[in-house]
Structure formats: structure tokens, C-alpha cells
Amino acid sequence: MAMAAEEIERLVKERFPDARVEIEDLAGDGDHYAASIVSEAFRGKSRVQQHQMVYDALQGNMGGALHALALKTSAPQ
């Protein structure tokens, strides 16, 4: 069961309303994505903490409906 890029973006924006989100379907299968997310919520957080925040926003879909997600996260410059 695949997950649409729009659903990933919706979940991320629900958690981080100010986020700039770019999602790329790496394999064309709806299972392997790369996402770039920029949000003020990441300021002062380590890369691991930022990624954990995104995984939390995905509400348990990581490893299930969403098989792989390459993340690039940052705070606005």
C-alpha cells in the first residue's frame, strides 16, 4: 500500500504550518520519496531531532504505507 506525496505534504504541513515542503517520488512507486522540509520549528534542533519530528508528523506511516523517505531538513536562513 503506497502513500501519495500529497498525503505526506498534508501531514507535514499539519504539524509544521510554516513549512516549505518539496517531495520527489524517487522510484515512481509511491513508496520511495525524498523530501526537503524547511521550518522554523527545526531551529536549534539537531538533525536527528528534526528527522524524529518529521517521523512523528507522519503518524506511524513510516515503515508501513511509506517504505523509504530520504529527509533533508533545516530552519529558514
Buried (B, 14 or more C-beta within 10 A) or exposed (E): EEBBBEBBBEBBBEBBEEBEBEBEBEEEEBBBBBBBBBBEBBEEBEEEEBBEBBBEBBEEBBEEBBBEBEBEBBEEE
